[in-house]
């Protein structure tokens, strides 16, 4: 907005400068300009009623660098001839409603000692070519007014520039303040929408602004609440199903134990275990998409080190090799779940795991590295999708339902981060998490 205002001001001033340059007058045009003649017409009646001493005071008071007056007994005399003098004299006499003999026009070459040029300092270069308009007063004396082409400079000519700039700055300031006030609710709505999209964090926006905007904000607040309620109901429903299904599964397990055929019994128990795992995996997947857990400022280094220690206590080859005392804001329970899933995968397919944490200017990066067979390059992205499973040969021993990496992806993206996989040559897989501060 400020940039637009600045560009507009620059274009406005440029337009003024161009117009002013085009409107610059030459010496004859300056002499018969409305501004000059109007000023003379207003001064003549005043000077005629002044005494000699008062006329001297007038001469000193009204004379300036670019407007000099001298009252003399004779009209200004010049050795230079000017062919258009009679024409200009006639025009001025008609404008001032005086006789032609009462007007004399003379060309002149001015020095700094002439008229009131000593007030100009160094703003004008001398000698200066100009013209003198001599007007006969009623007391027989002559009012001599100097005329010269005014140089194009800001201090004397462009007083309008200061007032234009001042007015523009005032209007711009008021406009920016007004626009900011009017767009503040829209900005708050946009920020809340982005926050809700990234982390499903409810942020009630104050209903203000125009009637249409207030209605939109109200609808957005209601939408946030409805989405969060739906997510909560979905997770609660699946949790209830997971809980209630345990009773019939337990009954089936007891009945399976009574079977005489050992092979049939093992198949039956294996099917029951798969049903329990599927239910638990589905519940974990929905929990990963549930962003209602409040964020907290935690020591991420300590969290990662703790997770690695828990696995190493179970005799797994897991080590933390990252930086220490790095703090971030996150949902600790959900984030721990994501890290555990990745470490479990590393142990399952690579038998060992290293967890690295690096701090960068834009955020932090976590790397979970194993020495397993890796994943085919063409499946590195698709394996992150829900229920996508790799080849049966890879999954035959460990099992799985294709939800582990999808859960991690949901959790990390819910924190506004990125998650991807990279193969390590010749062997190994690296899971990378990138989080903003």
C-alpha positions in Angstrom: 0.0 0.0 0.0 2.8 2.4 0.9 4.6 1.5 -2.3 1.5 2.3 -4.3 1.2 5.7 -2.5 4.9 6.5 -3.2 4.6 5.6 -6.9 1.5 7.7 -7.1 3.2 10.7 -5.5 6.2 10.4 -7.8 4.0 10.3 -10.9 2.0 13.3 -9.6 5.1 15.4 -9.0 6.6 14.3 -12.3 3.4 15.4 -14.1 3.5 18.8 -12.2 7.1 19.3 -13.2 6.4 18.6 -16.9 3.4 20.9 -17.0 5.4 23.6 -15.2 8.3 23.3 -17.7 5.9 23.5 -20.6 4.2 26.6 -19.1 7.5 28.5 -18.7 7.1 32.0 -20.3 9.6 34.0 -22.3 10.4 37.6 -21.5 7.5 39.3 -23.5 5.0 36.7 -22.2 6.1 37.3 -18.6 5.7 41.1 -19.1 2.1 40.9 -20.3 1.1 37.9 -18.1 -2.2 38.2 -16.1 -0.2 37.7 -12.9 2.1 40.6 -13.6 -0.5 43.1 -14.9 -3.0 42.2 -12.2 -0.4 43.0 -9.6 0.4 46.3 -11.3 -3.2 47.2 -11.6 -3.7 46.7 -7.9 -0.6 48.7 -6.9 -1.2 51.9 -9.0 -4.2 53.3 -7.0 -2.3 52.7 -3.8 1.0 54.3 -4.9 -0.9 57.4 -6.3 -2.2 58.3 -2.8 1.1 57.8 -1.0 3.4 60.7 0.0 7.0 60.7 -1.2 8.3 59.1 2.0 5.6 56.5 1.9 6.4 55.7 -1.7 10.0 55.1 -0.6 8.7 52.7 2.1 6.5 51.0 -0.5 9.5 50.5 -2.8 11.5 48.9 -0.1 8.6 46.8 1.3 7.2 45.4 -1.9 10.4 44.8 -3.8 11.9 41.3 -3.7 14.4 39.2 -5.6 11.9 38.4 -8.3 9.7 41.5 -8.1 11.5 44.8 -8.0 10.1 48.3 -8.0 11.7 51.7 -8.3 10.0 55.1 -8.3 11.8 57.7 -10.3 11.2 61.1 -11.9 11.8 59.8 -15.4 10.9 56.5 -17.1 13.7 53.9 -17.3 16.0 54.6 -20.2 17.7 52.0 -22.3 20.1 52.1 -25.2 18.7 48.8 -26.6 15.9 49.0 -29.1 12.9 46.6 -29.1 10.7 46.2 -32.2 7.7 45.0 -30.3 7.8 47.7 -27.6 4.8 49.7 -29.0 2.7 46.5 -29.3 3.4 45.6 -25.7 2.8 49.2 -24.5 -0.6 49.2 -26.2 -1.6 45.9 -24.7 -0.6 47.0 -21.2 -2.3 50.4 -21.5 -5.6 48.7 -22.5 -5.3 46.2 -19.7 -4.7 48.9 -17.1 -7.1 51.4 -18.7 -4.5 54.1 -19.0 -3.2 56.1 -22.0 -0.5 54.7 -24.2 1.8 57.6 -23.4 1.7 56.5 -19.7 3.4 53.2 -20.5 7.0 52.7 -21.6 8.7 49.4 -22.3 12.5 49.1 -22.4 14.9 46.3 -22.7 17.6 46.1 -20.0 20.7 44.2 -18.9 20.5 44.0 -15.1 23.4 43.9 -12.6 23.0 42.8 -9.0 23.0 46.4 -7.8 19.9 47.2 -9.9 16.4 47.2 -8.4 16.3 44.7 -5.5 18.5 42.0 -7.0 20.8 42.3 -4.0 18.2 40.3 -2.1 18.7 37.3 -4.5 22.2 36.3 -3.2 23.6 33.7 -5.5 20.3 32.3 -6.9 20.6 34.4 -10.1 23.5 34.7 -12.4 24.4 38.2 -13.5 24.3 40.1 -15.9 20.6 39.3 -16.4 18.7 40.1 -19.5 15.3 41.6 -18.8 12.7 44.3 -19.4 11.4 47.3 -17.5 7.7 48.4 -17.5 7.5 52.1 -16.6 4.1 53.5 -15.6 3.3 57.2 -15.2 1.8 58.1 -11.8 -0.6 61.0 -11.1 2.1 63.0 -9.3 4.3 62.9 -12.5 6.7 60.3 -11.2 7.2 56.9 -12.8 6.8 53.4 -11.3 9.4 51.1 -12.9 8.8 47.4 -12.5 11.5 45.0 -13.6 10.6 41.8 -15.6 12.9 38.9 -16.2 12.5 35.2 -17.1 12.2 33.3 -13.9 14.5 30.3 -13.6 12.8 27.0 -12.9 13.7 26.2 -9.3 11.7 25.1 -6.4 12.4 27.7 -3.7 11.0 30.8 -5.3 8.6 29.4 -7.9 7.2 26.2 -6.6 5.7 27.0 -3.3 2.8 24.8 -4.5 5.2 21.8 -4.4 5.5 22.0 -0.6 1.7 22.3 -0.1 1.0 19.6 -2.6 3.5 17.3 -0.9 2.1 18.1 2.5 -1.5 17.6 1.3 -0.6 14.3 -0.3 1.2 13.0 2.8 -1.8 14.0 4.9 -4.3 12.3 2.6 -2.1 9.2 2.3 -1.7 8.9 6.0 -5.5 9.2 6.5 -6.1 6.8 3.7 -3.7 4.2 5.0 -5.2 4.5 8.5 -8.7 4.1 7.2 -7.9 1.2 4.9 -6.0 -0.5 7.7 -9.0 -0.1 9.9 -11.4 -1.4 7.3 -9.1 -4.4 6.3 -8.1 -5.4 9.8 -11.0 -7.8 10.2 -10.2 -9.3 6.8 -6.5 -9.7 7.8 -7.6 -11.4 11.1 -9.9 -13.7 9.1 -7.1 -14.6 6.7 -4.7 -15.3 9.5 -7.2 -17.5 11.4 -8.0 -19.4 8.2 -4.3 -20.1 7.6 -3.8 -21.2 11.2 -6.9 -23.4 11.0 -5.7 -25.0 7.7 -2.3 -25.8 9.0 -3.1 -27.1 12.5 -6.9 -27.1 12.9 -6.4 -24.7 15.8 -9.7 -22.9 16.7 -9.2 -19.2 16.7 -12.3 -17.1 17.2 -12.3 -14.0 15.0 -14.0 -10.9 16.3 -17.1 -10.0 14.3 -16.4 -6.5 13.0 -16.3 -4.6 9.7 -19.0 -4.3 7.1 -22.2 -6.3 7.4 -21.1 -8.8 4.7 -17.7 -9.2 6.4 -19.3 -9.7 9.8 -21.5 -12.4 8.4 -18.5 -14.1 6.7 -16.6 -14.1 10.0 -19.6 -15.5 11.9 -19.9 -18.3 9.3 -16.1 -19.0 9.6 -16.3 -19.2 13.4 -19.2 -21.6 13.1 -17.4 -23.7 10.4 -14.3 -24.0 12.7 -16.4 -25.3 15.5 -18.4 -27.7 13.3 -15.2 -29.2 11.8 -13.6 -29.7 15.2 -16.7 -31.2 16.6 -17.0 -33.6 13.6 -13.3 -34.6 14.1 -13.9 -35.2 17.8 -17.0 -37.2 17.1 -15.3 -39.3 14.5 -12.4 -40.1 16.8 -14.7 -40.8 19.7 -16.9 -43.1 17.6 -13.9 -45.2 16.4 -12.5 -45.3 20.0 -15.9 -46.6 21.1 -16.0 -49.2 18.4 -12.4 -50.2 19.2 -13.4 -50.6 22.9 -16.7 -52.4 22.2 -15.2 -54.8 19.7 -12.8 -56.1 22.3 -15.6 -58.0 24.1 -16.7 -60.2 21.2 -13.0 -60.6 20.1 -12.2 -61.9 23.6 -15.1 -64.3 23.4 -13.9 -65.5 20.0 -10.4 -65.9 21.4 -11.7 -68.1 24.2 -13.7 -70.2 21.8 -10.7 -70.6 19.6 -8.7 -72.0 22.5 -11.3 -74.8 22.8 -10.7 -75.9 19.3 -9.0 -79.4 18.9 -7.4 -78.7 15.6 -4.2 -76.8 16.4 -3.7 -75.4 12.9 -7.3 -74.1 12.8 -6.9 -72.6 16.3 -3.7 -70.7 15.3 -5.3 -69.4 12.1 -8.3 -68.3 14.1 -6.2 -66.5 16.8 -4.1 -64.9 14.0 -7.2 -63.5 12.4 -8.4 -62.1 15.7 -5.1 -60.4 16.3 -5.2 -58.9 12.8 -8.7 -57.4 13.6 -7.4 -55.9 16.8 -4.3 -54.4 15.0 -6.5 -53.0 12.2 -8.8 -51.3 14.7 -5.8 -49.9 16.7 -4.1 -48.7 13.5 -7.3 -46.9 12.3 -7.7 -45.2 15.7 -4.1 -44.1 15.7 -4.5 -42.7 12.2 -7.5 -40.6 13.2 -5.7 -39.4 16.3 -2.8 -38.2 14.1 -5.3 -36.0 12.2 -6.8 -34.7 15.4 -5.1 -31.4 16.1 -7.0 -30.4 19.2 -4.0 -31.1 21.5 -2.7 -27.7 22.6 0.8 -26.7 21.6 3.5 -26.3 24.2 7.1 -25.0 24.2 9.3 -28.1 24.8 12.9 -29.1 24.7 12.9 -31.1 21.5 16.4 -32.4 22.0 15.3 -34.0 25.3 12.1 -35.5 23.8 14.1 -37.2 21.0 16.8 -38.4 23.4 14.1 -39.8 25.7 12.5 -41.7 22.9 15.8 -43.2 21.8 16.6 -44.2 25.4 13.3 -46.0 25.7 14.1 -48.2 22.7 17.7 -48.7 23.7 16.4 -50.0 27.1 14.6 -52.7 25.1 18.0 -53.8 23.7 17.4 -52.1 20.3 20.3 -50.3 18.6 19.0 -46.8 18.7 21.2 -43.7 19.3 20.6 -39.9 19.5 23.4 -38.0 17.8 21.8 -34.6 17.4 22.2 -31.1 19.0 21.1 -30.4 22.5 18.8 -27.8 24.1 16.8 -27.0 21.0 13.3 -25.8 21.9 10.3 -25.7 19.7 6.5 -25.3 20.0 4.6 -28.4 19.2 2.0 -30.9 20.3 4.2 -33.2 22.5 2.0 -36.3 22.5 1.3 -36.3 18.8 4.9 -35.5 18.0 6.2 -38.3 20.2 3.9 -40.7 18.4 5.4 -39.7 15.0 8.9 -40.1 16.2 8.1 -43.5 17.7 6.6 -44.7 14.5 9.7 -43.7 12.5 12.1 -45.4 15.0 10.0 -48.5 15.0 10.1 -48.7 11.2 13.9 -48.1 11.3 14.3 -51.0 13.8 11.8 -53.2 11.9 13.5 -52.9 8.5 17.0 -51.8 9.3 17.7 -53.3 12.7 19.4 -50.1 14.0 18.5 -46.4 14.1 20.2 -43.0 14.5 18.3 -39.9 15.3 19.9 -36.6 14.3 18.6 -33.1 15.1 20.0 -30.0 13.3 19.1 -26.3 13.8 18.9 -24.2 10.7 18.1 -20.4 10.1 14.6 -21.3 8.8 13.8 -24.0 11.3 14.9 -27.4 12.5 15.5 -30.7 10.7 15.2 -34.2 12.2 16.7 -37.2 10.4 15.9 -40.8 11.4 18.4 -43.0 9.6 18.5 -46.8 9.3 20.7 -49.3 7.4 17.9 -51.4 5.9 17.2 -52.2 2.2 15.5 -48.8 1.6 12.5 -48.2 -0.6 12.3 -48.2 -4.4 12.7 -44.6 -5.6 9.4 -44.6 -7.5 7.6 -45.5 -4.2 9.2 -42.9 -1.9 6.2 -40.6 -2.1 3.4 -43.0 -2.6 4.4 -45.0 0.5 3.3 -42.0 2.6 -0.3 -42.4 1.4 -2.8 -44.1 3.8 -3.1 -47.9 3.4 -0.3 -48.1 0.8 1.8 -51.2 1.4 5.1 -52.2 -0.2 5.7 -55.6 -1.7 4.5 -58.7 0.2 8.1 -59.9 0.5 9.0 -56.8 2.5 5.8 -56.9 4.6 5.6 -60.7 5.1 7.4 -61.0 8.3 6.8 -57.6 10.0 3.2 -57.1 8.9 1.6 -53.7 8.8 -1.5 -51.9 7.4 0.1 -49.0 5.5 -0.8 -46.4 8.1 2.4 -45.8 10.0 4.0 -43.3 7.6 0.7 -41.7 6.8 0.2 -41.0 10.5 3.7 -39.4 10.7 2.9 -37.3 7.6 -0.4 -36.1 9.1 1.2 -35.1 12.4 4.1 -33.2 10.8 2.0 -31.4 8.3 -0.4 -30.5 11.2 2.6 -28.7 12.7 3.2 -26.7 9.5 6.2 -28.9 8.6 7.4 -31.1 5.8 8.1 -34.9 5.8 9.7 -37.0 3.1 11.9 -40.1 2.6 15.3 -40.5 0.9 17.3 -43.5 0.1 21.0 -43.8 1.3 23.5 -45.5 -1.0 24.4 -48.3 -0.9 22.0 -49.3 1.9 19.6 -47.5 4.2 16.7 -45.1 4.4 16.5 -41.6 5.9 13.2 -40.1 7.1 13.4 -36.3 7.2 11.3 -33.9 9.2 11.5 -30.2 8.6 9.8 -27.9 11.1 9.5 -24.0 11.0 10.2 -22.1 14.2 
